[in-house]
Amino acid sequence: MFSRLLSNLFRAKPRTTFQFKPRWKEELLVIGPGGSFVLDLPMGVLSAYLPTEENWQKNGPAWARELWPTLRNELEDWCKKNKAQFHLDPADYVVREEKSNGN
């Protein structure tokens, strides 16, 4: 039992490329290796919206454009863990970049 406790305590946590932090303004702060940006996160029915890959290539942060497949997978996983709906949004909008690294 003690060895199981120790192994759980020191087990390596899976590393992800992105961190997700909900904010009170119905926003999801996304922090990645090149900066941070904000996605919509309506709270009526908790839902995260990610632009389609085509729109992301046009409007996403330059540093994150090639990371869209990773972002999509990690955001979908985050939504499942947090009981949120995940939507690919075909609307052509600009993702707002944050000035700081999100801390």
N, CA, C and O atoms as a GROMACS GRO file, in nm:
protein
  412
    1MET      N    1   0.083  -0.119   0.000
    1MET     CA    2   0.000   0.000   0.000
    1MET      C    3   0.088   0.126   0.000
    1MET      O    4   0.060   0.220  -0.075
    2PHE      N    5   0.191   0.128   0.082
    2PHE     CA    6   0.279   0.244   0.088
    2PHE      C    7   0.351   0.265  -0.046
    2PHE      O    8   0.366   0.379  -0.090
    3SER      N    9   0.394   0.156  -0.109
    3SER     CA   10   0.463   0.168  -0.237
    3SER      C   11   0.368   0.219  -0.346
    3SER      O   12   0.410   0.294  -0.434
    4ARG      N   13   0.240   0.179  -0.340
    4ARG     CA   14   0.141   0.229  -0.437
    4ARG      C   15   0.120   0.379  -0.417
    4ARG      O   16   0.110   0.454  -0.514
    5LEU      N   17   0.113   0.422  -0.292
    5LEU     CA   18   0.098   0.564  -0.261
    5LEU      C   19   0.217   0.643  -0.316
    5LEU      O   20   0.199   0.748  -0.377
    6LEU      N   21   0.337   0.593  -0.294
    6LEU     CA   22   0.456   0.662  -0.344
    6LEU      C   23   0.458   0.666  -0.497
    6LEU      O   24   0.492   0.768  -0.556
    7SER      N   25   0.421   0.555  -0.560
    7SER     CA   26   0.423   0.555  -0.706
    7SER      C   27   0.320   0.652  -0.762
    7SER      O   28   0.348   0.717  -0.863
    8ASN      N   29   0.204   0.664  -0.702
    8ASN     CA   30   0.104   0.761  -0.746
    8ASN      C   31   0.151   0.903  -0.722
    8ASN      O   32   0.125   0.992  -0.803
    9LEU      N   33   0.220   0.925  -0.613
    9LEU     CA   34   0.267   1.058  -0.578
    9LEU      C   35   0.374   1.107  -0.674
    9LEU      O   36   0.378   1.225  -0.708
   10PHE      N   37   0.461   1.018  -0.717
   10PHE     CA   38   0.573   1.058  -0.801
   10PHE      C   39   0.556   1.020  -0.948
   10PHE      O   40   0.650   1.032  -1.027
   11ARG      N   41   0.439   0.976  -0.984
   11ARG     CA   42   0.414   0.942  -1.123
   11ARG      C   43   0.423   1.069  -1.209
   11ARG      O   44   0.371   1.174  -1.172
   12ALA      N   45   0.489   1.056  -1.321
   12ALA     CA   46   0.502   1.172  -1.410
   12ALA      C   47   0.366   1.210  -1.466
   12ALA      O   48   0.291   1.125  -1.513
   13LYS      N   49   0.336   1.338  -1.460
   13LYS     CA   50   0.212   1.387  -1.516
   13LYS      C   51   0.231   1.405  -1.666
   13LYS      O   52   0.336   1.450  -1.711
   14PRO      N   53   0.129   1.370  -1.745
   14PRO     CA   54   0.145   1.387  -1.889
   14PRO      C   55   0.165   1.534  -1.924
   14PRO      O   56   0.096   1.622  -1.872
   15ARG      N   57   0.260   1.560  -2.013
   15ARG     CA   58   0.287   1.697  -2.055
   15ARG      C   59   0.197   1.730  -2.173
   15ARG      O   60   0.173   1.648  -2.261
   16THR      N   61   0.148   1.851  -2.171
   16THR     CA   62   0.067   1.900  -2.282
   16THR      C   63   0.132   2.026  -2.336
   16THR      O   64   0.213   2.090  -2.268
   17THR      N   65   0.095   2.060  -2.456
   17THR     CA   66   0.148   2.180  -2.520
   17THR      C   67   0.075   2.304  -2.469
   17THR      O   68   0.135   2.410  -2.454
   18PHE      N   69  -0.056   2.290  -2.442
   18PHE     CA   70  -0.139   2.404  -2.403
   18PHE      C   71  -0.197   2.386  -2.264
   18PHE      O   72  -0.222   2.274  -2.219
   19GLN      N   73  -0.217   2.499  -2.195
   19GLN     CA   74  -0.289   2.504  -2.068
   19GLN      C   75  -0.417   2.584  -2.093
   19GLN      O   76  -0.416   2.678  -2.172
   20PHE      N   77  -0.525   2.547  -2.026
   20PHE     CA   78  -0.654   2.613  -2.042
   20PHE      C   79  -0.700   2.667  -1.908
   20PHE      O   80  -0.704   2.595  -1.808
   21LYS      N   81  -0.736   2.798  -1.907
   21LYS     CA   82  -0.779   2.862  -1.783
   21LYS      C   83  -0.908   2.940  -1.810
   21LYS      O   84  -0.904   3.046  -1.873
   22PRO      N   85  -1.023   2.890  -1.761
   22PRO     CA   86  -1.148   2.964  -1.777
   22PRO      C   87  -1.141   3.096  -1.700
   22PRO      O   88  -1.081   3.104  -1.593
   23ARG      N   89  -1.204   3.199  -1.757
   23ARG     CA   90  -1.211   3.330  -1.693
   23ARG      C   91  -1.357   3.371  -1.682
   23ARG      O   92  -1.443   3.322  -1.755
   24TRP      N   93  -1.383   3.462  -1.591
   24TRP     CA   94  -1.521   3.500  -1.560
   24TRP      C   95  -1.591   3.568  -1.675
   24TRP      O   96  -1.714   3.577  -1.672
   25LYS      N   97  -1.524   3.617  -1.775
   25LYS     CA   98  -1.587   3.691  -1.884
   25LYS      C   99  -1.633   3.598  -1.997
   25LYS      O  100  -1.643   3.641  -2.112
   26GLU      N  101  -1.660   3.472  -1.964
   26GLU     CA  102  -1.695   3.372  -2.065
   26GLU      C  103  -1.584   3.360  -2.168
   26GLU      O  104  -1.607   3.354  -2.289
   27GLU      N  105  -1.461   3.356  -2.114
   27GLU     CA  106  -1.343   3.342  -2.198
   27GLU      C  107  -1.260   3.224  -2.149
   27GLU      O  108  -1.261   3.189  -2.031
   28LEU      N  109  -1.189   3.163  -2.242
   28LEU     CA  110  -1.096   3.057  -2.209
   28LEU      C  111  -0.957   3.105  -2.248
   28LEU      O  112  -0.926   3.119  -2.367
   29LEU      N  113  -0.874   3.130  -2.149
   29LEU     CA  114  -0.737   3.171  -2.174
   29LEU      C  115  -0.658   3.046  -2.211
   29LEU      O  116  -0.657   2.948  -2.136
   30VAL      N  117  -0.593   3.050  -2.326
   30VAL     CA  118  -0.512   2.938  -2.373
   30VAL      C  119  -0.367   2.984  -2.371
   30VAL      O  120  -0.331   3.084  -2.434
   31ILE      N  121  -0.284   2.910  -2.299
   31ILE     CA  122  -0.143   2.944  -2.286
   31ILE      C  123  -0.062   2.836  -2.356
   31ILE      O  124  -0.076   2.717  -2.329
   32GLY      N  125   0.024   2.880  -2.446
   32GLY     CA  126   0.104   2.786  -2.523
   32GLY      C  127   0.250   2.828  -2.526
   32GLY      O  128   0.289   2.923  -2.459
   33PRO      N  129   0.330   2.757  -2.603
   33PRO     CA  130   0.474   2.780  -2.602
   33PRO      C  131   0.516   2.916  -2.658
   33PRO      O  132   0.626   2.963  -2.629
   34GLY      N  133   0.430   2.981  -2.738
   34GLY     CA  134   0.469   3.108  -2.798
   34GLY      C  135   0.391   3.227  -2.748
   34GLY      O  136   0.411   3.338  -2.798
   35GLY      N  137   0.303   3.208  -2.650
   35GLY     CA  138   0.222   3.318  -2.600
   35GLY      C  139   0.088   3.267  -2.550
   35GLY      O  140   0.075   3.151  -2.511
   36SER      N  141  -0.010   3.354  -2.551
   36SER     CA  142  -0.144   3.316  -2.505
   36SER      C  143  -0.248   3.389  -2.588
   36SER      O  144  -0.221   3.493  -2.648
   37PHE      N  145  -0.368   3.332  -2.590
   37PHE     CA  146  -0.480   3.389  -2.663
   37PHE      C  147  -0.609   3.349  -2.594
   37PHE      O  148  -0.608   3.265  -2.505
   38VAL      N  149  -0.719   3.408  -2.637
   38VAL     CA  150  -0.848   3.386  -2.573
   38VAL      C  151  -0.945   3.326  -2.674
   38VAL      O  152  -0.955   3.373  -2.788
   39LEU      N  153  -1.016   3.222  -2.631
   39LEU     CA  154  -1.126   3.163  -2.709
   39LEU      C  155  -1.256   3.188  -2.634
   39LEU      O  156  -1.255   3.213  -2.513
   40ASP      N  157  -1.368   3.180  -2.705
   40ASP     CA  158  -1.499   3.194  -2.641
   40ASP      C  159  -1.528   3.071  -2.556
   40ASP      O  160  -1.497   2.958  -2.594
   41LEU      N  161  -1.588   3.095  -2.438
   41LEU     CA  162  -1.628   2.987  -2.347
   41LEU      C  163  -1.760   3.025  -2.280
   41LEU      O  164  -1.763   3.058  -2.162
   42PRO      N  165  -1.871   3.021  -2.357
   42PRO     CA  166  -2.001   3.056  -2.298
   42PRO      C  167  -2.033   2.964  -2.179
   42PRO      O  168  -2.005   2.844  -2.182
   43MET      N  169  -2.091   3.023  -2.075
   43MET     CA  170  -2.116   2.950  -1.951
   43MET      C  171  -2.260   2.901  -1.937
   43MET      O  172  -2.285   2.815  -1.852
   44GLY      N  173  -2.355   2.953  -2.016
   44GLY     CA  174  -2.492   2.904  -2.004
   44GLY      C  175  -2.494   2.753  -2.016
   44GLY      O  176  -2.542   2.682  -1.928
   45VAL      N  177  -2.440   2.704  -2.126
   45VAL     CA  178  -2.406   2.564  -2.145
   45VAL      C  179  -2.257   2.568  -2.173
   45VAL      O  180  -2.214   2.612  -2.279
   46LEU      N  181  -2.178   2.521  -2.077
   46LEU     CA  182  -2.033   2.532  -2.089
   46LEU      C  183  -1.987   2.474  -2.222
   46LEU      O  184  -2.002   2.354  -2.247
   47SER      N  185  -1.930   2.558  -2.306
   47SER     CA  186  -1.892   2.520  -2.441
   47SER      C  187  -1.766   2.596  -2.481
   47SER      O  188  -1.752   2.715  -2.452
   48ALA      N  189  -1.675   2.526  -2.549
   48ALA     CA  190  -1.554   2.590  -2.602
   48ALA      C  191  -1.564   2.593  -2.754
   48ALA      O  192  -1.604   2.495  -2.817
   49TYR      N  193  -1.527   2.705  -2.811
   49TYR     CA  194  -1.534   2.724  -2.956
   49TYR      C  195  -1.393   2.744  -3.011
   49TYR      O  196  -1.319   2.831  -2.965
   50LEU      N  197  -1.358   2.662  -3.109
   50LEU     CA  198  -1.229   2.673  -3.176
   50LEU      C  199  -1.256   2.696  -3.324
   50LEU      O  200  -1.337   2.625  -3.384
   51PRO      N  201  -1.190   2.795  -3.385
   51PRO     CA  202  -1.208   2.815  -3.529
   51PRO      C  203  -1.167   2.689  -3.607
   51PRO      O  204  -1.082   2.612  -3.563
   52THR      N  205  -1.229   2.671  -3.722
   52THR     CA  206  -1.188   2.560  -3.809
   52THR      C  207  -1.041   2.577  -3.844
   52THR      O  208  -0.985   2.686  -3.830
   53GLU      N  209  -0.979   2.471  -3.890
   53GLU     CA  210  -0.836   2.480  -3.923
   53GLU      C  211  -0.812   2.583  -4.032
   53GLU      O  212  -0.713   2.657  -4.028
   54GLU      N  213  -0.901   2.590  -4.130
   54GLU     CA  214  -0.886   2.689  -4.238
   54GLU      C  215  -0.886   2.831  -4.182
   54GLU      O  216  -0.800   2.912  -4.218
   55ASN      N  217  -0.982   2.862  -4.095
   55ASN     CA  218  -0.988   2.997  -4.036
   55ASN      C  219  -0.874   3.021  -3.938
   55ASN      O  220  -0.826   3.134  -3.926
   56TRP      N  221  -0.830   2.915  -3.869
   56TRP     CA  222  -0.718   2.929  -3.776
   56TRP      C  223  -0.592   2.970  -3.852
   56TRP      O  224  -0.513   3.052  -3.804
   57GLN      N  225  -0.573   2.912  -3.970
   57GLN     CA  226  -0.454   2.946  -4.050
   57GLN      C  227  -0.456   3.092  -4.092
   57GLN      O  228  -0.351   3.153  -4.110
   58LYS      N  229  -0.575   3.149  -4.109
   58LYS     CA  230  -0.587   3.290  -4.148
   58LYS      C  231  -0.581   3.384  -4.028
   58LYS      O  232  -0.521   3.491  -4.036
   59ASN      N  233  -0.644   3.345  -3.916
   59ASN     CA  234  -0.667   3.439  -3.806
   59ASN      C  235  -0.602   3.402  -3.673
   59ASN      O  236  -0.598   3.485  -3.583
   60GLY      N  237  -0.551   3.282  -3.660
   60GLY     CA  238  -0.491   3.241  -3.533
   60GLY      C  239  -0.357   3.310  -3.512
   60GLY      O  240  -0.300   3.365  -3.606
   61PRO      N  241  -0.307   3.308  -3.389
   61PRO     CA  242  -0.175   3.367  -3.363
   61PRO      C  243  -0.070   3.297  -3.450
   61PRO      O  244  -0.072   3.175  -3.465
   62ALA      N  245   0.019   3.375  -3.507
   62ALA     CA  246   0.120   3.320  -3.600
   62ALA      C  247   0.196   3.204  -3.537
   62ALA      O  248   0.222   3.104  -3.604
   63TRP      N  249   0.233   3.216  -3.410
   63TRP     CA  250   0.312   3.112  -3.345
   63TRP      C  251   0.234   2.982  -3.325
   63TRP      O  252   0.294   2.877  -3.308
   64ALA      N  253   0.100   2.990  -3.329
   64ALA     CA  254   0.018   2.872  -3.299
   64ALA      C  255  -0.048   2.811  -3.423
   64ALA      O  256  -0.118   2.710  -3.411
   65ARG      N  257  -0.027   2.868  -3.539
   65ARG     CA  258  -0.098   2.820  -3.658
   65ARG      C  259  -0.066   2.674  -3.690
   65ARG      O  260  -0.156   2.597  -3.723
   66GLU      N  261   0.059   2.637  -3.681
   66GLU     CA  262   0.097   2.498  -3.711
   66GLU      C  263   0.058   2.402  -3.599
   66GLU      O  264   0.064   2.280  -3.617
   67LEU      N  265   0.020   2.455  -3.484
   67LEU     CA  266  -0.016   2.371  -3.369
   67LEU      C  267  -0.166   2.341  -3.362
   67LEU      O  268  -0.211   2.282  -3.264
   68TRP      N  269  -0.243   2.380  -3.465
   68TRP     CA  270  -0.388   2.361  -3.460
   68TRP      C  271  -0.429   2.217  -3.429
   68TRP      O  272  -0.516   2.197  -3.345
   69PRO      N  273  -0.370   2.115  -3.493
   69PRO     CA  274  -0.412   1.977  -3.460
   69PRO      C  275  -0.390   1.943  -3.312
   69PRO      O  276  -0.474   1.877  -3.250
   70THR      N  277  -0.278   1.987  -3.257
   70THR     CA  278  -0.250   1.961  -3.115
   70THR      C  279  -0.348   2.038  -3.027
   70THR      O  280  -0.402   1.983  -2.931
   71LEU      N  281  -0.372   2.164  -3.061
   71LEU     CA  282  -0.467   2.245  -2.986
   71LEU      C  283  -0.605   2.181  -2.989
   71LEU      O  284  -0.670   2.171  -2.885
   72ARG      N  285  -0.649   2.137  -3.104
   72ARG     CA  286  -0.781   2.074  -3.115
   72ARG      C  287  -0.790   1.952  -3.023
   72ARG      O  288  -0.886   1.938  -2.948
   73ASN      N  289  -0.690   1.863  -3.030
   73ASN     CA  290  -0.694   1.742  -2.948
   73ASN      C  291  -0.691   1.774  -2.799
   73ASN      O  292  -0.767   1.716  -2.721
   74GLU      N  293  -0.605   1.866  -2.758
   74GLU     CA  294  -0.594   1.900  -2.616
   74GLU      C  295  -0.717   1.974  -2.566
   74GLU      O  296  -0.759   1.954  -2.452
   75LEU      N  297  -0.776   2.060  -2.650
   75LEU     CA  298  -0.898   2.130  -2.610
   75LEU      C  299  -1.015   2.032  -2.600
   75LEU      O  300  -1.096   2.042  -2.507
   76GLU      N  301  -1.025   1.938  -2.693
   76GLU     CA  302  -1.130   1.835  -2.683
   76GLU      C  303  -1.115   1.755  -2.553
   76GLU      O  304  -1.214   1.729  -2.485
   77ASP      N  305  -0.993   1.716  -2.520
   77ASP     CA  306  -0.969   1.642  -2.395
   77ASP      C  307  -1.007   1.727  -2.274
   77ASP      O  308  -1.071   1.677  -2.181
   78TRP      N  309  -0.969   1.856  -2.275
   78TRP     CA  310  -1.002   1.945  -2.164
   78TRP      C  311  -1.154   1.954  -2.149
   78TRP      O  312  -1.207   1.951  -2.038
   79CYS      N  313  -1.224   1.966  -2.261
   79CYS     CA  314  -1.371   1.975  -2.257
   79CYS      C  315  -1.433   1.850  -2.198
   79CYS      O  316  -1.524   1.858  -2.116
   80LYS      N  317  -1.383   1.734  -2.238
   80LYS     CA  318  -1.436   1.609  -2.183
   80LYS      C  319  -1.416   1.603  -2.032
   80LYS      O  320  -1.508   1.568  -1.958
   81LYS      N  321  -1.296   1.638  -1.987
   81LYS     CA  322  -1.265   1.633  -1.844
   81LYS      C  323  -1.347   1.734  -1.764
   81LYS      O  324  -1.375   1.711  -1.647
   82ASN      N  325  -1.386   1.844  -1.827
   82ASN     CA  326  -1.460   1.950  -1.758
   82ASN      C  327  -1.608   1.954  -1.795
   82ASN      O  328  -1.678   2.050  -1.765
   83LYS      N  329  -1.654   1.847  -1.860
   83LYS     CA  330  -1.795   1.833  -1.897
   83LYS      C  331  -1.845   1.954  -1.977
   83LYS      O  332  -1.955   2.005  -1.953
   84ALA      N  333  -1.762   1.998  -2.070
   84ALA     CA  334  -1.797   2.110  -2.157
   84ALA      C  335  -1.817   2.057  -2.299
   84ALA      O  336  -1.758   1.957  -2.338
   85GLN      N  337  -1.901   2.125  -2.374
   85GLN     CA  338  -1.918   2.091  -2.514
   85GLN      C  339  -1.803   2.150  -2.594
   85GLN      O  340  -1.750   2.256  -2.560
   86PHE      N  341  -1.765   2.082  -2.700
   86PHE     CA  342  -1.659   2.128  -2.788
   86PHE      C  343  -1.720   2.155  -2.925
   86PHE      O  344  -1.794   2.072  -2.978
   87HIS      N  345  -1.688   2.273  -2.982
   87HIS     CA  346  -1.742   2.309  -3.113
   87HIS      C  347  -1.630   2.360  -3.203
   87HIS      O  348  -1.549   2.442  -3.162
   88LEU      N  349  -1.628   2.311  -3.326
   88LEU     CA  350  -1.546   2.373  -3.430
   88LEU      C  351  -1.633   2.480  -3.490
   88LEU      O  352  -1.741   2.452  -3.541
   89ASP      N  353  -1.585   2.602  -3.486
   89ASP     CA  354  -1.665   2.718  -3.527
   89ASP      C  355  -1.625   2.763  -3.667
   89ASP      O  356  -1.512   2.807  -3.688
   90PRO      N  357  -1.717   2.752  -3.763
   90PRO     CA  358  -1.685   2.794  -3.900
   90PRO      C  359  -1.684   2.945  -3.918
   90PRO      O  360  -1.645   2.994  -4.024
   91ALA      N  361  -1.727   3.020  -3.817
   91ALA     CA  362  -1.729   3.167  -3.828
   91ALA      C  363  -1.586   3.218  -3.847
   91ALA      O  364  -1.491   3.165  -3.790
   92ASP      N  365  -1.574   3.320  -3.927
   92ASP     CA  366  -1.444   3.379  -3.956
   92ASP      C  367  -1.420   3.495  -3.859
   92ASP      O  368  -1.460   3.608  -3.886
   93TYR      N  369  -1.355   3.466  -3.748
   93TYR     CA  370  -1.329   3.570  -3.649
   93TYR      C  371  -1.183   3.567  -3.607
   93TYR      O  372  -1.112   3.470  -3.633
   94VAL      N  373  -1.142   3.672  -3.544
   94VAL     CA  374  -1.003   3.684  -3.500
   94VAL      C  375  -0.994   3.644  -3.353
   94VAL      O  376  -1.071   3.691  -3.270
   95VAL      N  377  -0.901   3.558  -3.323
   95VAL     CA  378  -0.874   3.519  -3.185
   95VAL      C  379  -0.794   3.632  -3.122
   95VAL      O  380  -0.700   3.683  -3.182
   96ARG      N  381  -0.831   3.671  -3.000
   96ARG     CA  382  -0.761   3.781  -2.934
   96ARG      C  383  -0.638   3.728  -2.862
   96ARG      O  384  -0.648   3.641  -2.775
   97GLU      N  385  -0.522   3.781  -2.899
   97GLU     CA  386  -0.399   3.743  -2.831
   97GLU      C  387  -0.385   3.824  -2.703
   97GLU      O  388  -0.427   3.940  -2.696
   98GLU      N  389  -0.327   3.763  -2.603
   98GLU     CA  390  -0.300   3.829  -2.476
   98GLU      C  391  -0.158   3.887  -2.481
   98GLU      O  392  -0.070   3.833  -2.548
   99LYS      N  393  -0.138   3.997  -2.409
   99LYS     CA  394  -0.007   4.063  -2.406
   99LYS      C  395   0.094   3.987  -2.320
   99LYS      O  396   0.212   3.980  -2.354
  100SER      N  397   0.046   3.928  -2.210
  100SER     CA  398   0.138   3.855  -2.121
  100SER      C  399   0.133   3.708  -2.154
  100SER      O  400   0.065   3.666  -2.248
  101ASN      N  401   0.205   3.628  -2.076
  101ASN     CA  402   0.205   3.484  -2.098
  101ASN      C  403   0.092   3.416  -2.025
  101ASN      O  404   0.091   3.293  -2.016
  102GLY      N  405  -0.004   3.492  -1.971
  102GLY     CA  406  -0.120   3.434  -1.906
  102GLY      C  407  -0.105   3.413  -1.757
  102GLY      O  408  -0.200   3.367  -1.693
  103ASN      N  409   0.009   3.445  -1.699
  103ASN     CA  410   0.027   3.427  -1.554
  103ASN      C  411  -0.016   3.551  -1.480
  103ASN      O  412  -0.008   3.555  -1.357
   0.00000   0.00000   0.00000
